[in-house]
Structure formats: C-alpha cells, structure tokens
Amino acid sequence: MSRADEGKIYNGVFESFVLNETDQEGLVAYALYKRDKKDFLVASLAKYGVDPTQDQIDAFLIAAMTEGQRQRYRADGRRNLEAYASKAVERERPLIAQAAITERIESAAHKVEEAGRWQRQIPAGIVSALIYAVLLVAILLVLRYAGVDFESILDQIGRAPAAAI
C-alpha cells in the first residue's frame, strides 16, 4: 500500500480507490481513473495547444473524485475483472473438463483395483457364506419349532418327479 507507517498519504487518489493490498477492483478502478486523466490531458492539449492549467486539472480531479464517480469507476473495475475471469474460464474450460474426467477415471480405476484384490474378496466370501449358513439353520430351526415336518415335504418332493413320468 502507499501509506507509510506514520500514516502519511503519498497518493490520495490511489488511497481513495484501493482499500487494501488485495483490492483488485480498486486497482482496476484506479487504472480506469488514470486512463481518463490521461485522455483529459491529451484532449486538452489537442484542443488548446497547451497543457491544461493546474486549475483545470484540479477541476478534473474534483469531478473524478465525487462519491458517485468513484463508485462508477469501481463498478467498471468489477465488470472488467468479471469479463476477464469469464474469458479465462471459457479459454480453460476444455482443460478443466478434461482434468475432471481424467481424475474421475483414475479414481474409479483405483477403486476397482482396491475392490478387486483377492485378499479382500476371500475373507468377505467366507464371512458371507457363514452368515448365509447360520441364517438357513436359524430358519430351519424356527420352522421345525413351528411344527413343519421336513421329512414328509422331502418325501413328496422326491416322489413328485417319479409320479409325473
């Protein structure tokens, strides 16, 4: 920033546009102000053949530093930054999309590699088979306790194909 430690202001116009070290909107607003000031000086010289007087420069400064004009400079600065950011994103969009797709493919491939390891599949298969067996035994015990006669059911199942022939 252009303030010294003692609080001395080195450039009041800069200080009024740029609020802090990260104020990009203010920096662009100040640049727009400087462009207008240069245009004023060049136009004045072209029209009158001499540099503007200090009173004319002061009048320009007063007009440029009204609250409304400073807000317009900041708004223009914001729009310029937004337009630049939009163009930058549009320019980089294909690369961003490609990087995102590549990252998703690599992530999916990594998950497949991790899930496909036989060291993980065998214990999971054993555990699931044991759970299934325990569940079947539990169902059979519940049905047996409920009075279902499995022997007669199995006998009828065994005879059914022979009777159909």
C-alpha positions in Angstrom: 0.0 0.0 0.0 1.2 3.6 -0.4 0.7 4.6 3.2 3.8 4.9 5.3 4.0 3.6 8.9 3.4 7.1 10.2 0.1 7.3 8.2 1.3 9.8 5.6 -0.7 9.6 2.4 1.5 9.6 -0.7 -1.3 9.5 -3.3 -4.7 10.4 -2.1 -6.5 9.3 -5.3 -4.9 5.9 -5.1 -5.8 5.7 -1.4 -9.4 6.5 -2.1 -9.7 3.8 -4.8 -7.6 1.0 -3.4 -8.9 -0.1 0.0 -6.2 -2.7 0.8 -3.4 -4.8 -0.7 -5.8 -7.4 -2.2 -8.4 -4.9 -3.6 -8.2 -5.8 -7.3 -11.4 -4.0 -8.0 -9.9 -0.8 -6.6 -6.7 -1.3 -8.6 -8.6 -1.6 -11.8 -10.8 1.4 -10.8 -7.6 3.5 -10.2 -6.3 2.4 -13.6 -9.5 3.5 -15.2 -9.3 6.8 -13.5 -5.7 7.2 -14.7 -6.8 6.4 -18.2 -9.5 9.1 -18.1 -7.0 11.6 -16.7 -4.5 10.8 -19.5 -7.4 11.2 -22.0 -8.3 14.5 -20.4 -4.7 15.8 -20.6 -4.2 14.6 -24.2 -7.6 16.1 -25.3 -6.9 19.4 -23.6 -3.5 19.7 -25.3 -5.0 18.8 -28.7 -7.9 21.3 -28.3 -6.0 24.2 -26.9 -2.4 23.6 -28.0 -1.1 23.9 -24.4 -1.1 21.7 -21.3 -4.1 22.3 -19.0 -3.6 24.6 -16.2 -3.5 23.4 -12.6 -7.0 24.8 -12.0 -8.3 22.7 -15.0 -6.5 19.6 -13.6 -8.0 20.3 -10.2 -11.4 20.6 -11.7 -11.0 17.3 -13.4 -9.8 15.8 -10.1 -12.9 17.2 -8.2 -15.2 15.8 -10.8 -13.5 12.4 -10.9 -13.4 12.0 -7.1 -17.1 12.5 -6.3 -18.5 9.5 -4.4 -20.8 8.7 -7.4 -17.9 8.8 -9.9 -15.6 6.7 -7.6 -18.4 4.1 -7.3 -18.8 4.1 -11.1 -15.0 3.5 -11.5 -15.2 0.6 -9.0 -18.3 -0.8 -10.8 -16.4 -0.6 -14.1 -13.4 -2.2 -12.5 -15.6 -5.1 -11.2 -17.1 -5.6 -14.6 -13.7 -5.6 -16.3 -12.5 -8.2 -13.8 -15.6 -10.3 -14.2 -15.2 -10.2 -18.0 -11.6 -11.2 -17.8 -12.4 -14.0 -15.4 -15.2 -15.2 -17.7 -12.9 -15.2 -20.7 -10.2 -17.0 -18.8 -12.6 -19.7 -17.6 -14.0 -20.1 -21.2 -10.5 -20.4 -22.5 -9.6 -23.0 -19.9 -12.9 -24.9 -19.8 -11.8 -27.8 -22.1 -8.7 -28.3 -20.0 -10.7 -28.1 -16.8 -13.2 -30.6 -18.1 -10.5 -33.0 -19.3 -8.8 -32.8 -16.0 -12.0 -33.6 -14.2 -12.8 -36.5 -16.4 -9.2 -37.8 -16.0 -9.5 -37.5 -12.3 -12.8 -39.4 -12.2 -11.4 -42.2 -14.4 -8.3 -42.5 -12.2 -10.4 -42.6 -9.1 -12.7 -45.2 -10.5 -9.8 -47.3 -11.6 -8.2 -47.1 -8.2 -11.5 -48.2 -6.6 -11.7 -51.2 -9.0 -8.1 -52.1 -8.2 -8.8 -51.9 -4.5 -12.0 -53.8 -4.6 -10.7 -56.5 -6.9 -7.9 -57.7 -4.7 -8.4 -61.4 -3.9 -7.0 -60.9 -0.4 -10.1 -58.8 0.3 -12.6 -61.0 -1.6 -11.8 -64.3 0.0 -12.4 -63.3 3.6 -15.6 -61.4 2.5 -16.8 -64.6 0.7 -16.1 -66.8 3.7 -17.9 -64.4 6.1 -20.9 -64.1 3.8 -21.1 -67.9 3.3 -21.0 -68.4 7.1 -23.7 -65.8 7.6 -25.9 -67.4 4.9 -25.4 -70.9 6.5 -26.3 -69.6 10.0 -29.4 -67.8 8.6 -30.6 -71.0 6.9 -30.1 -73.1 10.0 -32.0 -70.4 12.0 -34.9 -70.5 9.5 -35.0 -74.3 9.6 -35.0 -74.3 13.4 -37.8 -71.8 13.5 -39.8 -73.8 11.1 -39.1 -77.0 12.9 -40.2 -75.4 16.2 -43.3 -74.2 14.4 -44.2 -77.8 13.7 -43.2 -78.1 10.0 -42.4 -81.7 9.1 -39.5 -81.5 6.7 -39.3 -85.3 6.2 -42.8 -85.5 4.6 -42.1 -82.5 2.5 -38.9 -84.0 1.2 -40.6 -87.3 0.6 -43.3 -85.6 -1.5 -40.7 -83.7 -3.5 -38.7 -86.8 -4.1 -41.8 -88.7 -5.4 -43.3 -85.9 -7.4 -40.9 -86.3 -10.4 -41.4 -90.1 -10.5 -45.2 -89.8 -10.4 -45.2 -87.3 -13.3 -43.4 -89.8 -15.6 
